[in-house]
Amino acid sequence: MNKTIVICDADSILYATSYANKDKSLEEMIENMDLFISQITNACNADRVLLCLTKGPNLRDQFAVTKPYKGNRKNREFPMFYKEL
């Protein structure tokens, strides 16, 4: 039997959960993030989920020759509980 794995951009899930739940506690944000990931997994009929987070520079930085990749985001604040999530 084949297993289906859904691969998700965890950065976008983290930001979406954080901004949608600004007034929530860390525990509530974790519950909502877990629910969001479960909904994605169920919608894809997946058996597993692989969450990918950005860490440092990536391949896109090499191709962004006109403007820095995500250069317009340099002065943005991180969401509440960013490191904890």
ABEGO torsion letter per residue (X at the ends): XBBBBBBBBAAAAAAAAAAAAAABBAAAAAAAAAAAAAAAAAAAGBABBBBBBBBEBBAAAAABAABBBGAAAAABBBBBGAAAX
